[in-house]
Every structure is written in C-alpha cells, then in structure tokens.
C-alpha cells in the first residue's frame, strides 16, 4: 500500500512540477501585457482628444489605435497559451 501511495505522490508532484516549469512565466507576462494594454488605451484616448482639439492629425489617432490593437492581441495570445497549457495538463491528469 505504501508503494502505491509513494507512486501516487511522485506522479502528482511530477505533474505539478511540469506545469510550474512550463507556466512559471505566465503571471509576470500577463501583468506586463495588461499594463501595456492600459498604457496604450491611455495613449489612444489622448490621441483622440488631441485630434478633437485640432492639435494632432488623424494619422496619430490611427497609429495609437493600431498599437492598442497589437497590445491586445499579444495579451490574448499569452492568455490562450496559458489556457492551452492548463487544458493539456488537465487532460493528462484525467488520463492518469
């Protein structure tokens, strides 16, 4: 019985360790990407305000919105990678 428990514990630890190694950078990446999206949202808002006031041309607005779109895409790709890893790990866990 103790060998089964030992095997189970080592298997459980190995699965958690694999997830930790693969996913260790996700929280910091996600926080950085969130901060990047927030910063680009502020930049886009300022660009629209500057355009409304006649200080900047519309190209500045388009450039700011393009950068905002790219930052959002990066955030989504990071989140999808995390979910893909979690799903893969959970399916392996269910398989045994």
C-alpha positions in Angstrom: 0.0 0.0 0.0 2.8 2.4 0.8 4.4 1.9 -2.6 1.1 2.8 -4.3 0.9 6.0 -2.2 4.6 6.8 -2.9 4.0 6.3 -6.6 0.9 8.4 -6.5 2.7 11.2 -4.6 5.6 11.1 -7.0 3.3 11.2 -10.0 1.3 14.0 -8.6 4.5 16.0 -7.8 5.8 15.4 -11.3 2.6 16.7 -12.9 2.6 19.8 -10.7 6.3 20.4 -11.4 5.8 20.1 -15.2 3.0 22.7 -15.0 5.1 25.0 -12.9 8.1 24.8 -15.2 6.1 25.4 -18.3 3.9 28.1 -16.8 6.2 29.9 -14.4 6.5 33.0 -16.5 2.8 33.4 -17.2 1.7 35.7 -14.3 4.5 38.2 -14.9 3.9 38.1 -18.7 0.2 38.7 -18.2 0.7 41.5 -15.8 3.2 43.2 -18.2 0.8 42.7 -21.1 -2.1 44.1 -19.1 0.0 47.2 -18.2 0.9 47.6 -21.8 -2.7 47.5 -22.9 -3.7 50.0 -20.2 -0.9 52.3 -21.3 -1.9 52.1 -25.0 -5.5 52.7 -24.1 -4.4 56.0 -22.4 -2.3 56.9 -25.4 -5.2 56.2 -27.8 -7.5 58.3 -25.6 -5.1 61.2 -25.6 -4.5 60.9 -29.3 -8.3 61.1 -29.9 -8.5 64.1 -27.6 -5.6 65.9 -29.3 -7.3 65.2 -32.7 -10.7 66.7 -31.4 -8.9 69.8 -30.2 -7.1 70.2 -33.5 -3.6 69.7 -32.1 -2.8 66.4 -34.0 -3.8 64.9 -37.3 -5.9 61.7 -37.7 -2.8 59.6 -38.5 -1.7 59.9 -34.9 -5.1 58.5 -33.8 -4.8 55.6 -36.3 -1.3 54.9 -35.1 -2.3 54.8 -31.5 -5.3 52.6 -32.2 -3.1 50.2 -34.2 -0.6 49.9 -31.3 -3.5 49.3 -28.9 -4.9 46.5 -31.2 -1.4 44.9 -31.3 -1.1 45.1 -27.5 -4.5 43.5 -27.1 -3.5 40.7 -29.5 -0.4 40.0 -27.5 -2.4 39.8 -24.3 -4.9 37.4 -25.9 -2.1 35.2 -27.2 -0.5 35.0 -23.8 -3.8 34.1 -22.2 -4.5 31.4 -24.8 -1.1 29.9 -24.3 -1.9 29.6 -20.6 -5.3 28.1 -21.2 -3.8 25.6 -23.7 -1.2 24.5 -21.2 -3.8 24.2 -18.4 -6.1 22.2 -20.6 -3.3 19.9 -21.8 -2.3 19.3 -18.2 -5.8 18.6 -17.0 -6.4 16.1 -19.9 -3.2 14.3 -19.0 -4.3 14.3 -15.4 -7.6 12.7 -16.3 -5.8 10.1 -18.4 -3.8 9.0 -15.4 
